[in-house]
Amino acid sequence: MKYSIVFPGQGSQSLGMLSDLNSNFSVVNEVFQEASDSISVDLWKIINNDQEALNLTENTQPIMLAAGYATYKVLSEEISLTTVSMAGHSLGEYTALVASNTMSFYDAIQLVRKRGELMQAAVPNGTGSMAAILGLEDKVIVEICQKASNRGIVEAVNFNSPGQVVIAGEKNAVSHACKLMKDVGAKRALVLPVSVPSHCSLMKDAAAEFKTYIDHVDFKDGNVKVIHNVDANFGSDIENIKDKLVDQLYMPVLWTDSVKKMKGSGVKRLIESGPGKVLTGLTRRIDKSLSASAIIDVSSLKSTIEEISNA
């Protein structure tokens, strides 16, 4: 069975995550130690002790990168992997690039820390917002965002699965858009507990500054193809990959199309390299013919290894 490995982004973090894997595999501690040393922040301490610090974008991004990569390292050391492709949701795209050997883990940790800082600083605290819209067609959500833009910037930014789209922008405009979504029949219009409106045009200045940091990072031709969020396609060369990472800051995440791209290449199974099960749930909503599972602890790791071995 052909399979792809996918990596979650912000929103999948939780206090105490990876504790079971860390207790059983030394590589988890090694990965977090390297990540912590590279930015002089004790990331493992944050995971276990500080919910507020865990949810700060500048901390969440290196933590989620380290968590996804540590989970992948555990899996890859337990069984030989023959992955068709990799992908990651938003921040998870960086984890995929590390796992595919397109960039080093050390460089990636420093890069996403800077990415998080720039995103945090791009919009004054309390003025940005994001909301999940459930139960409307994509085109309807886009149209309503355009209608609500007379109150400020609001855009559809995460096309997560059919009937689940996230919008982002200025707080008043997002709030107004949510009301309009409910008026036309949205099942839910749920404002998310975040202050940084990711993947919308408010991040364009941050993207321009981020490019100066991307340009100094050493990228290589990876050994597994990575699907990128901005166009649900593979990078054509290293400069193209860099451009896609910059554009990703202010352009929508095309996750539904990314999953369809994987299926189109013959993939039958998606393995979510934890923590969390967000992408596993989205996969089932996008295409029920695809099987999906997440590695979040020793039990789910063993199940995944058995499935790969018997495929």
N, C-alpha and C positions, 0 to 999 in steps of 0.2 A: 504494500500500500504506500503510495506516494504521500508525503506529509510536508507541511511547512511549520516553522516555529515562529510564534508571534509574541511580542513583548508589550505589556501594558504601560500606560502612562500615568499622569497624575489622576488621582481619584481612587486608585487601587490601594493606596497606602493605609496601614492601620497599626496601632500600637502593638508591639510584640510580634509582628510578622516575622516569618522565617525562623522562629525560635526552635521549632522541631528539627528543621534541616540543619541549623547551626549546631544543635546538640549532637548530631550524628555525622556531620561532615565538616572537617577542619577547613576546607576550601572556602566556606561561607565567611568565616572569620578572617581568612587571609584576604579575600576580596574587599571586605569592609575596612580592613586595616589599611590596605593600599589606597582606597578611596579617601579615607579620613586623613591619612598622611599627606595626600596630594593637595588638599585644600585647608589643612589644619583645623578641621572640625570633627568632633567625635560623633560620627553618623550613627553608629550602633547604640550609643547612649541616648541619642534623640529618639530612636525607634522604640526604646524600652521605657523611656521616662517622661517624654515631653510632647504631648499631643499638639500644643500650639506651635512649637518649633517644627514639628513634623509637617504641619500644613503650610508653613511658609514656603512659597514657591522656590526661593533660592536654596532651601534645604531639601524640599521634596524632590527636585529634579535629580541631584546627585544620588539621593537615597534610592529612588526608584530605578535609576540606572544600575546602581550597585546590586540591588535586590534581584532585578531581572537577570543580570549577568551572573551573579552567584548561583542562582537556580539553574541557569544554563550550564555553568561549569560542573555542577553536581551531576546533572544528567549526562553530559558529554564524557565525564570520567567513569561513569557506570556502564555506558554502552556506546558502541561506535555508531555515529549518526550519519545518515545519508539524506540530508535535507534538500528538498527541491528549491526552496526559497525561504526568505525571512521577511518579516515586516514588523512594524511597531506602531502603536497608536500615539501620535504626537511625540512626546518625549521618548516613548518606546522605540522610535525609529533610530535613535542614537544607540540604544542597546543592541538593536539588530546589526548596526554597522560595526560595533565592537565584536559581537559574536561571529560575524562574517570575516573578521580580520581586515576590515576596510580602514579602521582607525584603532589606535591603541586605547586601552582602558584608561590609562593615566591621562592622556590628552582629552578623552571624552568627558571624564569627570570634571576637569578644569573648565572645559568648554560649556557644559550644561550648567555649572555653577554660575558662570558669567551670563549665560542665557537667562537664567532665573533672576539674577540681579537686574539685568536690563529690562526684563518684562515687569518686574516689581516696580521699577522706577519710572516706567513709561507712562503710567496713569496715576494721578493722585489718589491716595488711599480713600476708598469709599465712593469713588465716582464711576468705577467700572462695574460691570455685572455680567453674569452668564445665566442662562435658563435652559432647562431641558423641555422640549415640546414633544408630547406624545399623542399619536393618533391623527396626524395630518399628513397629507402628501407633501413631498419635498417642495414641489413648485408652489404650493399654496403658502408654505412657510416663507419662501423667498419673496413672494409677492407681498405678504403682510409686512415683512421687514422693510421692504421698500416704501410701503405706505406709512409705516411708523417712523420713518427716517426724518419726518418733519419735526420730531422731538429730539433728534440727535442721531448719532451713529448707532445702528443696530444691524447685524448681519447674521446670516446662517453660517456657522463655522465648523460644526462637526456633523457630517452625514454618517451617523453611526450604524443605522440599520433602517429598513423601511418602517416608517412610523415613529422613528426616534431621531430627532435632530436637536442639536444644541445651538442656541443663538448667543451672541455676545455683542457688547458695545457699551455705550454710556447708560448709566443706571436708569435715568428717566425714560429713555427710549426703549430699553429692554422691558421695563415695567409696562409701558404703553403697548408694546408689541404683545406681551403676554395676555393682556386684556383682550386685544383684538383676536388672538388665537383662540381664546376660550369662546368668544362671541361666534366664531365660525365652526365650533365643534371639537376643539382639541380636548382629548381626554384629560390631559394635565398640562399645565404650564408652570413648571416648578423652578423657582429661582434657586440657583446653586450657591453653596456656602464658599464662594471664592471672591477675591477682590481684583484679580487680574483677568481682564477680558481677552483670553488667548485667541489667536488665529483670526483676528479682525484687523481692519485698517488702522486702528489705534496703535498697533504694534509696528507700523512702518518705520518710524524713527529708530526704534529699538533694533529693527532688522538691519537698517543701514549701518548702525554702529557695530552690530554683531558680526557683520561681514568682515570687518577689520580683524576680528579674532579668528574667524573661520579660515581666512587666507593664510594664517601663520601655522595652521595645523597640518601635519603630514598625513595625507590620505594615500591609501594603496588600493590596487585592484584586489578586491576581496575574493574569497574562495566559494562564497555562496551569494547568489543574486538577492538584492534587497529591493522590495517594492516601496516606493516613496508616497507619502501622504498627499502631496500637492497635485499629483496627476495619476495616481494608482498605476505607476509604471516603474520599470527599472531605470537606473541611471545609465547614461550612454558612456560617460567617462568621468574622471575625477572632478573636473571643473563643473560638469553638469550636476554631480552629486552635491557639491558645495553650494551651487546656486539653489538647488531644491531645498537645502537646509535653511538657507536664508529666507527664501520665499515662504517656507512653512510657518514662520513666525506670524505672518499676517494674511495667510491664505487658508481656506477651509481644509479640514481633514476629510479626505474621501475614503472613509473606511469601508463602506459598503462596496464601492467599486474595487477596492484593494482585495477584499475577500473574493469577489467575483474573478479578479485577475488570477488569483491563486488557483481557483477551481478550473479556470480556463487552461491552465498549464498542466492539468491532470492531477492536481492535489485532491486527495480524498479526506484528509484529516488535518486539523490544526491543533498544535500543541502549544498551550499558553504557558510561557515560562514566567511564573508568578512574580509577585504575589497577587492573590485575588483571582476572581473568575469572570471579570467583566467582559473580556473578549470572547470567552467561551459562550457566554449568554448571547452576545451579539451575533456570533456565528450561527447559532441555531435559529435566530430570527431572520438572518439574511438568506440562508439556504439550508433547509432541513436535511438535504441529502449529504451534507458535509458533517462528519463527526468531529467533535471537539472536546478537549479535556484540559484541565489546568493542573500544574504542579505547584502545590502549596505546602506539602508536608511529606513525610516519609511514605505514608500510605499511598498517596496519589502518585508519588515518584515511582514506586514499585509497580503500580497499575500501568503507568505509561510505558515503563521499560518492558513489561510483559506484552503490551499491545504492539510495541515496535518489533519485538522479537518474533512474535507470532504472525506478523503481517506478511 
